[in-house]
Amino acid sequence: MVKRVLVLGGGSAGFIAAITLKAQMPDLPVLVVRSKDIGIIGVGEGTTTSVPDHLFNFCRIPVGDFYREAEPVWKLGIRLLWGTRHHFDFAFSEQLDSQIKGFSRGTGFYYDAFPGSEMGLDSALMTHNRAFARRNPAGPGRPPFNPAAPAMHIENEKFVSFLERYALRVGVQVRDDTVRDVLQNDAGVTGLKMASGETLDADLYVDCSGFASVLLGKALGEPFVSYKSSLYCDRAVIGGWARGAEEPIKPYTTAETMDAGWCWQIEHEHRVNRGYVYGSAFITDESAEREFRSKNPKLTSTRVVKFVSGRYERVWVKNVVAIGNASGFVEPLEATALAVICHQSAWLALSLVDSQRRVRPSQVTMCNRASEELWEQIRRFLAVHYKFNRRLDTPFWRECRQKTDLAGAEQFVEYFQANGPSTLWKPMLVGKVVIFPYEGYLAMFCGQDVPHEGRYTPTPAETERWQQFQRYINEVAKAGYSVPEALSLIRSPNFAWPAAAA
């Protein structure tokens, strides 16, 4: 029976895992052991929609406390400077994967017929740098916008600091020490010999030690599955600058095509965070730095982070469960790092609850299968970004177009090429463990102009209706709240968070 849990690592993975366990099993003793020897990437982070859902619903973290202390800003989606179009959006609402009243086909079928259009309200909000449309009417318990939706940009230091404080509030123990040796027998880890001279033991060890993968990778020697046939990038040069008064806070992440990879832009209230993710086989660190600075003259200091894309074959081996970067890593093209942590933490907690803390091999097998499918879905989706991007004709991008291993995304590609943005069989295509909705695939296929046989010519009545739709969503978006306006509202003394979110 699992009576005590030791979490190794005090970054976002370690504290989210600990909080998740306590949320589902308040009486379970959980100890987080963190070490300065375990590095934290520590850059600005974006989330998917599953992260707020996990934090605020599954873990029951009060939304108001989180926004007051961690100070995130809102993210409606990703704007991609990608493919042959000026840009396209992967919004976190259903836009292409929807059907607007008055139209005979799904919205995706009108993408080519009306180039340059906004495909939904969230894209219009993104274009006008508005985070929220105004609710009408507002009233008691109903603020003028939904302040907890849909995703976030978070500064890592503030985020981890909040998580640590909240973990202590819910009874997690935290101590600083460094592992010097991992003790093992045939059943798994039996203890951790620490620099302090103490030996710490538990029934279950959660490896949140990041790239080091101290327990799963190093101590247990679990095999690693490389993703290098699908993802050629293996480094990132990271930097940023203090936000100027003239720079709007965009309610989205930007992903911009570069000569040997791509560049993110993550928006914070007082800082702009940028990073160039690239393949070292195609560009030197010095050349990447020059290209990065040429696009971003306000950059201050930078640093290079090296990484390997892939996953360990299993995340749960004997009495060790790896979560986050200790279980695998892919580049941050779709901001999946925190989502992976949340999914894996939930699966671990639910496995313990369902088995009454006497986890059986079949539970471990299913948890490993779910985690494998999660990583493979991410690999497939990212591969689609590289296979069809025709924006630049450089050695890196030619190699991507010719050789990227789609790793199972072929069924999406074949279906889209034959049927266009049809949504009829999407449940069969996306699978049971879903990290990317069908909207994401439609955004990438339509946005990159992947050829298909499902072209549709709108009727004159639909053309007129589309123009009306465009006027409406842009008028609503222009009247919406910018990020600074929304921040000012939620920080005002009279603001009341919705009862369910307070």
QUIRARA-V644513 format. One record per pair of residues at least 4 apart in sequence whose ideal C-beta (glycine too) atoms are under 8 Angstrom apart, sorted by the first residue. I is the first residue (numbers start at 1). GAP is how many residues later the second one is. Records with the same first field share a line. If there is no record, write none. Layout:
I=GAP / GAP
This chain:
1=202 / 356 / 357
2=26 / 201 / 202 / 350 / 355 / 356 / 357
3=25 / 26 / 200 / 354
4=24 / 25 / 26 / 27 / 197 / 198 / 199 / 200
5=13 / 16 / 23 / 24 / 25 / 26 / 197 / 198 / 199 / 200 / 201
6=24 / 25 / 27 / 186 / 194 / 195 / 196 / 198 / 199 / 200
7=7 / 10 / 11 / 23 / 24 / 25 / 26 / 198 / 199 / 201
8=6 / 25 / 30 / 171 / 184 / 197 / 198 / 199 / 200 / 201 / 206 / 207
9=4 / 5 / 23 / 24 / 25 / 26 / 29 / 198 / 199 / 200 / 201 / 317
10=4 / 5 / 22 / 23 / 24 / 25 / 28 / 150 / 154 / 164 / 198
11=4 / 23 / 27 / 29 / 149 / 197 / 199 / 313
12=4 / 33 / 144 / 147 / 148 / 151 / 312 / 326 / 329
13=4 / 195 / 197 / 310 / 311 / 312 / 313 / 328
14=4 / 18 / 20 / 192 / 194
15=4 / 17 / 145 / 148 / 149 / 151 / 152 / 157
16=4 / 38 / 39 / 43 / 147 / 307 / 322 / 325 / 326 / 329
17=4 / 189 / 191 / 306 / 324 / 327 / 328 / 331
18=4 / 12 / 14 / 149 / 154 / 188
19=4 / 40 / 42 / 144 / 147 / 148 / 151 / 153
20=4 / 34 / 38 / 39 / 322 / 325 / 326 / 328 / 329
21=4 / 7 / 9 / 324 / 327 / 328 / 331
22=4 / 6 / 8 / 145 / 148 / 149 / 150
23=35 / 36 / 37 / 147 / 326
24=325 / 326 / 328 / 329
25=324 / 327 / 328 / 332
26=144 / 145
28=324 / 329
29=144
30=141 / 142 / 143
31=141 / 142 / 143 / 144 / 169 / 171
32=135 / 140 / 141 / 142 / 143
33=142 / 143 / 144 / 146 / 159 / 161 / 167
34=4 / 140 / 141 / 142
35=141 / 142 / 143 / 144
36=140 / 142
37=141
38=171 / 172 / 174 / 176
39=171 / 172 / 173
40=116 / 120 / 170
41=115 / 169 / 264
42=114 / 115
43=113 / 195 / 223 / 230 / 232
44=109 / 110 / 111 / 112 / 196 / 222 / 224 / 227 / 229
45=108 / 109 / 110 / 111 / 114 / 221 / 290 / 292 / 293
46=29 / 105 / 106 / 107 / 108 / 207 / 218 / 220 / 286 / 289
47=4 / 5 / 28 / 104 / 105 / 106 / 107 / 288 / 291 / 292
48=44 / 103 / 286 / 287 / 288 / 290 / 291 / 387
49=4 / 43 / 101 / 102
50=4 / 289 / 292 / 293 / 385
51=4 / 100 / 101 / 287 / 288 / 291
52=4 / 96 / 97 / 98 / 99 / 100
53=4 / 5
54=4 / 5 / 288 / 289 / 291 / 292
55=4 / 6 / 11 / 287
56=4 / 5 / 6 / 7 / 10 / 92 / 445
58=284 / 288
61=4 / 5 / 105
62=4 / 439 / 440
63=4 / 84 / 85 / 434 / 438 / 439
64=4 / 433 / 437 / 438
65=4 / 101
66=4 / 6 / 96
67=4 / 5 / 80 / 81 / 423
68=423
69=89 / 92 / 93 / 96
70=84 / 88 / 89 / 91 / 92
71=84 / 87 / 198
72=80 / 81 / 82 / 87
73=58 / 79 / 80 / 176 / 178 / 194 / 195 / 196 / 410 / 414
74=57 / 58 / 75 / 76 / 77 / 78 / 79 / 177 / 409 / 412
75=17 / 75 / 76 / 77 / 78 / 176 / 177 / 178 / 192
76=15 / 16 / 17 / 46 / 49 / 50 / 55 / 74 / 75 / 175 / 176
77=12 / 13 / 14 / 15 / 16 / 45 / 46 / 49 / 74 / 175 / 176
78=11 / 12 / 174 / 175 / 176 / 177 / 256 / 257
79=8 / 9 / 10 / 47 / 171 / 173 / 174 / 175 / 176
80=7 / 8 / 9 / 10 / 174 / 175 / 363 / 367
81=5 / 6 / 173 / 174 / 175 / 176 / 310
82=5 / 6 / 173 / 174 / 175 / 180 / 303 / 307 / 309 / 365 / 366
83=5 / 305 / 306 / 307 / 308 / 364 / 365 / 366
84=306 / 307 / 364 / 365
85=30 / 362 / 364
86=30
88=355 / 358 / 359 / 360
89=6 / 30 / 33 / 34 / 37 / 163 / 354 / 358
90=349 / 350 / 353 / 354 / 357
91=4 / 28 / 29 / 31 / 32 / 35 / 348 / 352
92=30 / 58 / 59 / 347
93=27 / 28 / 29 / 57 / 346
94=4 / 26 / 343 / 345
95=12 / 24 / 25 / 27 / 28 / 344 / 348
96=10 / 11 / 12 / 15 / 23 / 325 / 343 / 346 / 347 / 350
97=9 / 10 / 11 / 326 / 329 / 340 / 341 / 342 / 345
98=8 / 9 / 22
99=4 / 6 / 7 / 8
100=7 / 369
102=360 / 363
103=4 / 7 / 355 / 359 / 362 / 363
104=355 / 358
105=4 / 5 / 351
106=315 / 316 / 317
107=4 / 12 / 13 / 314
108=312 / 313 / 315 / 334 / 338
109=4 / 311 / 312 / 345 / 347
110=4 / 7 / 346 / 348 / 352 / 356
111=8 / 310 / 335
112=334 / 337 / 343
113=343 / 344 / 345 / 350
114=344 / 349 / 352 / 356
117=349 / 353
118=5 / 6 / 9 / 352 / 355 / 356 / 359
119=4
120=4 / 353
121=4 / 12 / 352 / 355 / 356
122=4
123=4
124=4 / 349 / 350 / 352 / 353
125=5 / 6 / 7 / 8 / 126 / 352 / 355
126=124 / 125 / 126
127=347 / 350
128=346 / 349 / 350 / 352
129=119 / 120 / 121 / 122 / 353 / 354
130=121 / 347 / 348 / 350 / 351 / 352
131=14 / 120 / 349 / 350 / 351 / 352 / 355
132=12 / 13 / 14 / 15 / 348 / 349 / 354
133=12 / 343 / 344 / 346 / 347 / 348
134=4 / 10 / 11 / 342 / 345 / 346 / 347
135=7 / 8 / 9 / 10 / 11
137=5
138=4 / 5 / 6
140=356
141=355 / 357 / 358
142=356
143=4 / 346 / 352 / 353 / 354 / 355
144=337 / 345
145=335 / 336 / 341 / 344
146=352
147=339 / 342 / 343 / 350 / 351 / 354
148=350 / 353
153=100 / 113 / 114 / 115
154=4 / 5
155=4 / 113 / 116
156=4
157=4
158=4
159=4
160=4
161=4
162=4
163=4
164=4 / 10
165=4
166=4
167=5 / 7
168=4 / 6
177=17 / 18 / 19 / 21 / 23
178=16 / 17
179=13 / 14 / 15 / 16 / 35
180=13 / 14 / 15
181=11 / 12
182=7 / 10 / 11 / 32 / 33 / 36 / 37
183=6 / 7 / 8 / 9 / 10 / 16
184=4 / 5 / 6 / 35 / 36
185=5
187=131 / 132
188=17 / 32 / 129 / 130 / 131 / 132
189=16 / 26 / 30 / 31 / 129 / 130 / 131
190=11
191=8 / 9 / 10
192=7 / 8 / 9 / 13
193=6
194=4 / 5 / 6
203=116
204=115 / 116 / 117
205=10 / 114 / 115 / 116
206=114 / 115 / 116 / 117 / 142
207=6 / 7 / 8 / 9 / 113 / 114 / 115 / 116 / 119 / 120
208=114 / 115 / 116 / 118
209=4 / 5 / 6 / 117
210=114 / 115 / 116
211=96 / 114 / 115 / 118
212=5 / 6 / 114
213=4 / 5 / 99 / 109 / 112 / 113 / 114
214=4 / 5 / 112
215=4 / 5 / 105 / 107 / 111
216=4 / 6 / 96 / 99 / 101 / 104 / 106 / 110 / 111
217=4 / 5 / 7 / 95 / 105 / 109
219=101
220=97 / 98 / 100
222=90 / 91 / 92 / 95 / 100
223=89 / 90
224=84 / 86 / 87 / 88 / 89
225=85 / 86 / 87 / 88
226=82 / 83 / 84
227=4 / 82 / 83 / 84 / 103 / 152 / 180
228=4 / 6 / 80 / 81 / 82
229=174 / 175 / 176 / 178
230=79 / 149 / 152 / 153 / 156 / 174 / 175 / 176 / 177
231=78 / 99 / 100 / 148 / 151 / 152 / 155
232=29 / 47 / 49 / 50 / 154 / 164 / 167 / 168 / 172
233=28 / 29 / 44 / 45 / 46 / 76 / 98
234=45 / 46 / 72 / 73 / 74 / 75
235=42 / 43 / 44 / 45 / 50 / 53 / 69 / 70 / 71 / 72
236=39 / 40 / 41 / 42 / 68 / 69 / 71 / 95
237=38 / 39 / 41 / 48 / 51 / 52 / 55 / 65 / 66 / 67 / 68
238=35 / 36 / 37 / 64 / 65 / 66 / 67
239=35 / 36 / 53 / 57 / 60 / 61 / 62 / 63 / 64
240=31 / 32 / 33 / 34 / 59 / 60
241=30 / 31 / 55 / 57 / 58 / 59
242=28 / 29
243=4 / 6 / 25 / 26 / 27 / 28 / 29
244=54
247=25
248=234 / 235
249=18 / 19 / 20 / 233 / 234 / 235
250=4 / 15 / 17 / 233
251=16 / 232
252=15
253=11 / 12 / 13 / 14 / 82
254=9 / 10 / 11
255=7 / 8 / 9 / 78
256=6 / 7 / 8 / 9 / 39
257=5 / 132 / 134 / 135 / 140
258=4 / 5 / 18 / 20 / 33 / 34 / 37
259=23 / 24 / 32 / 133 / 135 / 137
260=18 / 19 / 22 / 23 / 28 / 31 / 134 / 135 / 136
261=15 / 16 / 17 / 18 / 22 / 135
262=14 / 15 / 71
263=11 / 12 / 13 / 14 / 29 / 32 / 33
264=9 / 10 / 11 / 13 / 68 / 69
265=7 / 8 / 9
266=6 / 7 / 8
267=5 / 6 / 216
268=4 / 5
269=214 / 215 / 218
272=26
274=18 / 22 / 25
275=57
276=12 / 15 / 16
277=54 / 55 / 56
278=4 / 5 / 10 / 118
279=4 / 117
280=4 / 5
282=112 / 113 / 114 / 117
283=4 / 5 / 8 / 113
284=4
285=4 / 19
286=4
287=4
288=4
289=4 / 13
290=4
291=4
292=4 / 7 / 10
293=4 / 6
307=22 / 24
308=21
309=20 / 21 / 22
310=18 / 19 / 20
311=16 / 17 / 18 / 60 / 61 / 64
312=10 / 15 / 16
313=59
314=54 / 57 / 58
315=6 / 7 / 8 / 12 / 13 / 29 / 52 / 53 / 56
316=4 / 5 / 6 / 32 / 48 / 51 / 52 / 55
321=23 / 27 / 46
322=4 / 5
323=4 / 18 / 21 / 22 / 25
324=13 / 16 / 17 / 20
325=4 / 12
327=13 / 17 / 44 / 48
328=12 / 47
329=8
330=6 / 45 / 48 / 49 / 52
331=51
332=4 / 5
333=49 / 52
334=44 / 47 / 48 / 102 / 106
335=4
336=4 / 42 / 99
337=4
338=4
339=4 / 96
340=4 / 34 / 35 / 38 / 95
341=4
342=4
343=4 / 27 / 28 / 31 / 90 / 92
344=4 / 27 / 30
345=4
346=4
347=4 / 20 / 23 / 24
348=4 / 19
349=4
350=4
351=4 / 8 / 12 / 13 / 15 / 16
352=5 / 7
353=4
354=9
355=4 / 5 / 8
359=4 / 5
360=4
361=4
362=4
363=4
364=4
365=4
366=4
367=4
368=4
369=4
370=4 / 63
371=4
372=4
373=4 / 58 / 59 / 60
374=4 / 59 / 61
375=4
376=4 / 31 / 32
377=4 / 54 / 56 / 57 / 58 / 59
378=4 / 57 / 58
379=4 / 28 / 29
380=4 / 26 / 27 / 28 / 29 / 32
381=4 / 28 / 54 / 55 / 59 / 60 / 63
382=4
383=4 / 21 / 22 / 23 / 24 / 26
384=4 / 22 / 25 / 28 / 29 / 57 / 60 / 61
385=4 / 59
386=14 / 15 / 18
387=13 / 14 / 17 / 19 / 26
388=13 / 56 / 57 / 60 / 62
389=8 / 11 / 12 / 59
390=7 / 11 / 58 / 59
391=6
392=5
393=4 / 5
394=4
395=4
396=4
397=4
398=4
399=4
400=4
406=4 / 7
409=4
410=4
411=4 / 18
412=4 / 17 / 29 / 33
413=4 / 32 / 37
414=4
415=4 / 7 / 10 / 14
416=4 / 5 / 25 / 26 / 29 / 34 / 36
417=33 / 34 / 35 / 36
418=34 / 35 / 36
419=5 / 33 / 34 / 35
420=32 / 33 / 34 / 35 / 36
421=21 / 24 / 25 / 31 / 33
422=32
423=15 / 19
425=4
426=4 / 12
429=9 / 12
430=4 / 6 / 7 / 8 / 11
436=4 / 5
438=4
439=4
440=4
441=4
442=4
443=4
444=4 / 6
445=5 / 7
446=4
458=4 / 5 / 8
459=4
460=4
461=4
462=4
463=4
464=4
465=4
466=4
467=4
468=4
469=4
470=4
471=4
472=4
473=4
474=4
475=4
476=4
481=4 / 5 / 8
482=4
483=4
484=4
485=4
486=4
487=4
488=4
489=6
490=5 / 7
491=4
496=6
497=4 / 5
498=4
